[in-house]
């Protein structure tokens, strides 16, 4: 078991979500940055879909009630084990009574904690991803006890580590594919979408990222149609909405772009005030 001693800004259990249930109106959910979460599991030899803890901004304090091995990837939140600094993207041995904590955010927005075998919380609709009302809770709470697998530390420790490409966190350019309604935009609006920098607003969350900029919109609403994580919608007021992992499954705003999977992962590591630019994928 792992005990939550103190919570961070938003700590959730996530895997790669529930893609099989969109026809029932159930969001996919899952980790916002699949690249970082998958890396954490790969370093430990887990299945990439194993459940991890996703932390936003600053992380929780966790106490291990049994030994295991862990890995932290994604944002650098100055992680410590028993008050001693530990590195991201490295296999770390934890023992009974050890405490994992986080400090100042150095870069990125979301950090991922993986444990050998993945966190063994309840499975609902073939996923452990927290999303209310599908799951009983939408975030970890102080005092929660999270089941983990037994592991023979002596045979599992390998001291593996990986150097992550800094571009994943530093890039401001997001690749997109033109959406179904893009060609209906005015020429002026099309040019503005690729020539302007867009500033992330404080309305951004796991459901959608929004921007402070506005684009001239003369398009009429569309018949409610399929949307996916990464779909970029244009509202009547000219605001852009990038749907993220907890997004709805249908929408009535024009779909002007679709972010690539890599771009979704990169955007999830940005937060309030960061600027991005769209680039059409060749």
N, C-alpha and C positions, 0 to 999 in steps of 0.2 A: 504493500500500500504506500501511497504518497499522500501526505496531509497538506492541505492548503492552510498555511499559518497566516498569511496576509495576501490579499488580492492586489493586482495591479489595476491599470486603467480599464482593460477589457481582456480577460483571460477566458478562452473557450477551448473545448476539445473539438478537434476537427480532423477529418480525413479528406478523401477526394470527393465526398458528397454523394447525392442520390440522383444520378442522371436518369435512372429508369422510371422516374415517377412524375416527369414534367407534364405528361398528358392528364394527370390528375390535379394539376395546378400547384404541385409541390416544388418549391425552389431547389436548385441543385445544392446550394450551400457549399460547405467544405472550405479548405484552406484558401486564403486569398492569394498567396504566392506559392503555387504548386512547385515551382523550381526549388525554392529554399526548403520547403517541407519535404519534398522528395529526396533532396540531397541529405538532409538530416537522417532520414531512414536508410538511405543507401550506405552511408558511412557506418551505420550500425549493423548492416546486413539484414535489415527488416524489409518486408514488402513496402513498396513506395506508398501504398494506400494505408499503411498502419496509422493509427490515431496519434496525433501529437497535440501539444498545448500551443495555441497561437496567442501571443502576447502583443499588445498594441501600446506603443509609447514608452511604457515602463512596465516591468513584469512583476510577478508575484514572489512571495517567499514560500518555498516548498520544503517540507521535511520528509526524508525518506525513512520509512519504517521497515525497510529491507534493503539489502544491497542490490545494485544493478549497474548497468553502464548507460550513459546518456550522451547526447550530442545536441549542441545548440547551433542553429544556423539563422540566416536572415539578418535582421538588424542587429547591430552591436549595441547591447544595453548594459555593458560593463558587468557581465555576469561574475558572480563569486560563489565559491563553494567553501562553506565554513569561514567566510570573510576573506578568503584568498582568491585573487583574480584567476579566472580560467578563460581559455580561448574558445572562440567559435570554431565550428567546422572540424572538431577534434573529438575523439572518443575519450570520455571522462569516466573514471570509476567512482561510484558513490557507495558508501557503506551505511549500515544501520545508524540512524541518528544524524546523518549529514544534512545540512541545510543549504539549499540553492537559493540565491537571491540575485536581484538586479539593481543597477544603479543608473548613472547618467546615460542618456541616449547619445551615441557617438555618430551613427549614421543609420539610414533606413527608417522604417516605421514599424514593421512587424517582425517579431522574432519567433522562432520555433524550437520547442523542446521536445526531443524524441527520447524514448526509453526503449531498452531491448524488448522486442516483442510488441511494442505499441501499448498505449494506455487502454485498459480493458473495461471501458465503461459500457453502458447499455447500447445495444444495436437496435435502431428503429428504421424500418424501411431500408435495410441492408447498409446502414451507415451509422457511425458513432457521432457524426457532426451535430453540434448543438444548434438548434433553430427552433425557437418557440413559435407556434404551439406544437410542432412535431415532437420535440423532446420536452421533458418536464422542466428543464432549466435552459436559459439561453446563455449563461455564463457560469464560471466557477464561483463558489462562495467560500468565505472563510469557514474552516472546519470541515470542508469536503474531504472525503477519503477516496482516493482514486486507485482502483486496482491495477497492479502491474504483474507481469509474468515473473516466475522464478528464473534465476539465471546463475550458473556457476561462473563466478567472476574470474576465477583462475584460468578457465579455459576460453573465456570470451574476450579478454582484453587484448587489443592489437595495436593500440597507439596510432591508429590511422588518422590522417588529417588531409584536408584538401584546401588548396588556395582557390578562392572564389574570384571570378572575373568582376572587377570593380565596376565595370560598365553596367551591370545589373542594377546597381544602386545609384550610379552617377548620371546615367543618360537622361536627357530631357526630351528625347525624340521617341514617339510611339508609332509603330507601324500599324496601318489600318488598311482595310479593304473597303471600297466604296459600297455603301448600302443600297437597298432597293429603291429608296427615294432620293438618292444623292443627285441624280441627273435632273430632277425636277427643280432644284435650287437655281436661283439666278446666278449668272456668271460671276457677279461681284461677290456673292456669298461663298461660292465654291473657292474662289481665290483667297478670300479672307480666312477660310478654314485651314489652309495650308501655310499662310504667310504670318499669321498671328501667334504669339505665345499666349497660352491660356493658364490663368492662375487658379489653383485649386481653392475652393471655398470651404468654410467651416461647416457646411451642410453635408460633407462627404462621410460615408460610413460603409458598412459591409453590403448594404443594398445598392448603393450608387455613389459615384463621385460626381460632384458638380463644380462648376467654374464660375468665377466672378464676371468674366467677359460675356457679351451677348453678340449674336449674329443676326442679321436681318432675316426674318422668316416670313415668306409669303405663301408657304405651303398650307394646304388644308389638312386637317386631321385625317388619318387613314382608318380603314376598317381594322378593328382590333386584330392584331396578327402576332405571330410567334416572335419572341425576343429571347436573347441568350445573354449570359455573362459576356461582356465586351461589346454589346450592342450600344451604339451611341445614338441617342434620341435628341431631336430638336423640338423644344416646347414652343407654343404659340408666342411666348414673350421673347424668344430668341435665345433661351438658355440651353446649354448642352448638358445632357445627363449621360454619363457612362455607367451602364448597368454592371454590377459586380456580382459576386458569388451568391448573395442572398436575394437576388432580384426576382421579381414576378416572372411568370412564364409567358404572358401576353401583354401587349401595350398598344395604345392608339396614337402615339406620337410618331412622326416620320423617322425612319431609321436611316440615318445618313452615312454612318460608318459601322464597321465591325472590327474591333481590335483583334490583333493576332493573340494567340495564347501567351506568347512571350511578352507582348505589350501589357496584357492584363496583369501578369506577374510583376512587371516593372512598375506599373502604376500603383499597385498595392503597397509599394514601399515609399510612396510619396504622401505628404500630408499638407495641412493648411499652409498656404503661401507659396508652395513650390510651383514652378512654372513648367509646362510641358508644351510640345509642339507635335502636330500630327504630320505623318509622312505616308504617302500612298505606297503600299507594297507593290513592287514590280511583278 
